[in-house]
Amino acid sequence: MSELEYFGAEIKEARERAGLSQRQFATGTGFSQSYISKIEHGALIPSEDFAQKCDLVLGTDGRFERQRERLVKRGHPSWFAPFAKMEAEARVILAHAMWSIPGLFQTPEYARALFRAGHPDAPEEWTEKKVENRMARRDLLARGNPPKIWAIIHESALVPHIGGVRVMKAQLEHLVKAARMPKVTLQVLSRTAGAPPATEPFILLELPKQRTVAYTDTALGGQMATSEDQVEFLRVAFDRLRAEALSPSKSIQLVKKLAKEMPNEDD
């Protein structure tokens, strides 16, 4: 059982012990029954407001707020599953990438090379499942009303021959096509831009009902952020990145140039 699932199970047990149905609990907390169901099944990161309302309705004296705080600070690899679900619901996606191309724009071959490099001892079945899941995320780009996506990629992510020159060349060509989609904006932060406003990759999701969540990725796992201060910090960083990056048209020109300069075959 993951920590998210454990948190959800604790909520459910406390709710049932109080003699409340999900519908009654939804009325008391002010959150939808669907939201509560997702929390109880470990499929959604609980918001700070939700944890506070749980403690209020259940009379648990800050127990769930403290538990949620520990959960958020610790982070957990399983968090990307609920994040991916929220990504599919987002109206706007703001992505900052430092060392690799954002997952939504990756080709299968490029993604496979990344997973193999990061987990060289993993079984091939594991790698292929990871690639399959990443490719499934791209479905939101092809749907009838896709979200607005604004991606800022450091030029350093466009230079390494990840998977070999043929894979990287195809990846850059795919990125150019993606950047020309109606609701996609791509900017490249040039290597000559100096110290970047943010040195770690992150994603901001603007969700319905004015909610915004953030996801940052490190070598030790993902971290979800929902507090106003954390989200605002990353939003300001993104605005600064946007101001310092190349324009969208110049960015596409640079990606095309890098793709063209690559040899057609691996050495």
C-alpha positions in Angstrom: 0.0 0.0 0.0 1.4 3.4 -1.0 1.4 6.3 1.4 -1.4 7.9 -0.7 -3.5 4.8 -0.3 -2.7 4.7 3.4 -3.9 8.3 3.8 -7.1 7.5 1.9 -7.7 4.4 4.0 -7.3 6.4 7.2 -9.8 9.0 6.0 -12.3 6.3 5.1 -11.9 4.5 8.4 -12.4 7.8 10.4 -15.4 8.7 8.2 -17.1 5.4 8.7 -16.3 5.4 12.4 -18.1 8.7 12.6 -21.1 7.1 10.9 -20.9 9.3 7.8 -21.6 8.2 4.2 -19.5 9.7 1.4 -22.4 12.0 0.5 -22.8 13.2 4.0 -19.0 13.7 4.3 -19.0 15.6 1.0 -21.7 18.0 2.4 -19.8 18.5 5.6 -16.4 19.2 4.0 -17.6 21.1 1.0 -15.9 18.8 -1.4 -17.6 16.6 -4.0 -18.3 13.0 -3.4 -16.1 12.2 -6.5 -13.2 14.0 -4.9 -13.6 12.2 -1.6 -13.8 8.8 -3.5 -10.5 9.5 -5.3 -8.8 10.5 -2.0 -10.0 7.3 -0.3 -8.7 5.2 -3.1 -5.3 6.9 -3.1 -5.8 8.3 -6.6 -5.5 12.0 -5.7 -3.2 14.2 -3.7 -5.3 15.7 -0.8 -5.3 19.5 -0.7 -4.4 21.4 2.5 -8.0 22.7 2.7 -9.4 19.2 2.4 -7.2 17.9 5.2 -8.3 20.9 7.4 -12.0 20.3 6.7 -11.6 16.6 7.5 -10.2 17.4 10.9 -13.0 19.9 11.5 -15.8 17.5 10.5 -14.3 14.4 12.1 -13.0 16.2 15.2 -9.5 14.8 14.7 -7.6 17.8 16.1 -5.3 18.4 13.2 -4.4 14.8 12.7 -5.0 14.7 8.9 -3.5 18.1 8.3 -0.3 16.9 10.0 -0.4 13.6 8.1 -0.8 15.4 4.8 2.1 17.8 5.6 4.4 14.9 6.3 3.2 13.2 3.1 3.9 16.3 0.9 7.3 16.9 2.4 8.4 13.3 2.0 7.2 12.8 -1.6 6.5 9.5 -3.2 7.1 7.9 -6.6 3.5 6.8 -6.8 2.4 10.4 -7.0 2.9 10.6 -10.7 -0.2 8.4 -11.3 -2.6 10.9 -9.8 -0.6 13.7 -11.3 -1.1 12.2 -14.8 -4.8 12.1 -14.2 -4.9 15.7 -13.2 -2.7 16.5 -16.3 -5.5 15.1 -18.5 -8.0 17.4 -16.8 -5.8 20.6 -17.0 -6.9 23.6 -19.0 -3.3 25.0 -19.0 0.0 23.2 -18.7 3.2 25.1 -18.0 6.4 23.0 -18.3 10.0 23.8 -17.6 12.6 21.3 -18.7 16.3 21.4 -18.1 18.0 18.2 -19.2 15.5 16.3 -21.3 12.5 17.1 -23.5 9.1 17.1 -21.6 7.3 13.8 -21.6 4.3 15.1 -23.6 6.6 15.7 -26.6 8.8 12.6 -26.4 9.0 9.9 -29.1 8.8 6.3 -28.0 12.5 5.7 -28.9 13.7 8.8 -27.0 11.6 7.8 -23.9 12.9 4.3 -24.0 16.5 5.5 -24.1 15.9 7.7 -21.0 14.3 4.8 -19.1 17.1 2.4 -20.0 19.7 4.9 -19.0 18.1 5.7 -15.6 17.2 2.0 -14.8 19.8 -0.1 -16.6 19.0 -3.2 -14.5 15.2 -3.0 -15.0 13.5 -5.8 -17.0 12.6 -5.0 -20.5 8.9 -5.5 -19.6 9.2 -2.7 -17.0 10.8 -0.4 -19.6 8.2 -1.0 -22.2 5.4 -0.4 -19.7 6.9 2.9 -18.8 7.2 3.9 -22.4 3.6 2.8 -23.0 2.4 5.0 -20.1 4.3 8.0 -21.3 3.0 7.7 -24.8 -0.6 7.5 -23.4 -0.1 10.9 -21.9 0.3 12.3 -25.4 -3.3 11.4 -26.2 -4.5 14.8 -24.7 -2.7 16.6 -27.5 -4.9 14.9 -30.1 -8.3 15.2 -28.4 -10.9 17.7 -29.6 -10.2 20.4 -27.0 -6.6 20.0 -25.8 -5.2 22.1 -23.0 -3.0 25.1 -23.7 0.6 24.0 -23.3 3.5 26.4 -22.8 6.9 24.6 -22.6 10.3 26.2 -21.9 13.2 23.9 -22.7 16.8 24.7 -21.9 19.0 24.4 -25.0 21.1 21.8 -23.0 18.3 19.3 -23.4 18.4 19.6 -27.2 22.1 18.8 -27.7 22.9 15.3 -26.2 22.5 12.4 -28.5 20.0 10.5 -26.3 19.4 7.1 -27.9 21.9 7.9 -30.6 21.9 10.6 -33.3 19.0 9.0 -35.3 16.7 8.8 -32.3 17.7 12.4 -31.3 17.2 13.8 -34.8 13.8 12.2 -35.0 13.0 13.6 -31.6 13.9 17.1 -32.5 11.9 16.9 -35.7 8.9 15.6 -33.7 9.3 18.6 -31.3 9.1 21.0 -34.2 5.8 19.4 -35.3 4.4 19.6 -31.8 5.5 23.2 -31.4 3.4 24.1 -34.5 0.2 22.7 -32.9 -2.5 25.4 -32.4 -2.4 25.3 -28.5 1.3 24.6 -28.0 3.9 27.3 -27.4 7.5 26.4 -27.3 10.4 28.5 -26.1 14.1 27.6 -25.8 16.3 29.1 -23.1 19.6 29.7 -24.9 22.8 28.4 -23.4 24.0 32.0 -23.6 21.2 33.3 -21.3 23.3 32.8 -18.2 22.0 31.4 -14.9 18.4 30.3 -15.3 15.7 31.5 -12.8 15.0 27.8 -12.0 17.6 24.9 -12.1 15.1 22.1 -11.6 12.4 20.9 -14.0 8.8 21.5 -13.0 5.2 21.5 -14.3 2.3 23.7 -13.3 -1.2 22.5 -14.0 -4.1 25.0 -14.1 -7.1 22.9 -13.3 -10.9 23.7 -13.3 -12.3 25.7 -10.4 -9.2 27.9 -10.2 -7.0 25.2 -8.8 -3.3 25.0 -9.6 -0.9 22.2 -8.7 2.8 21.8 -9.3 5.0 18.8 -9.8 8.8 18.9 -9.6 11.1 16.0 -10.5 14.4 15.0 -9.0 16.7 12.0 -9.0 15.1 10.9 -5.6 11.5 11.1 -6.9 8.7 13.4 -7.6 7.3 16.1 -5.4 3.8 17.5 -5.5 3.0 21.0 -4.4 -0.4 22.5 -3.8 0.1 25.4 -1.3 -0.4 28.9 -2.6 3.2 30.0 -1.7 4.9 27.1 -3.5 2.7 27.4 -6.6 3.3 31.2 -6.7 7.0 30.7 -6.3 7.1 28.4 -9.4 4.7 30.7 -11.3 7.0 33.7 -10.8 10.0 31.5 -11.9 8.1 30.5 -15.0 7.3 34.1 -15.9 11.0 35.0 -15.6 12.0 32.0 -17.8 9.4 33.1 -20.3 10.9 36.6 -20.4 14.5 35.4 -20.9 13.9 32.6 -23.4 14.0 33.0 -27.2 10.7 33.9 -28.9 8.6 31.0 -30.1 9.5 31.5 -33.8 13.2 31.8 -33.0 13.0 28.7 -30.8 11.5 26.6 -33.6 14.2 27.8 -35.9 16.9 26.8 -33.4 15.4 23.3 -32.9 15.2 22.9 -36.7 18.8 24.0 -37.0 20.0 21.5 -34.4 18.1 18.7 -36.1 19.5 19.6 -39.5 23.1 19.7 -38.2 22.9 16.2 -36.8 24.3 13.4 -38.9 21.9 10.8 -40.3 23.8 7.8 -38.9 25.4 7.0 -35.6 29.2 6.8 -35.6 
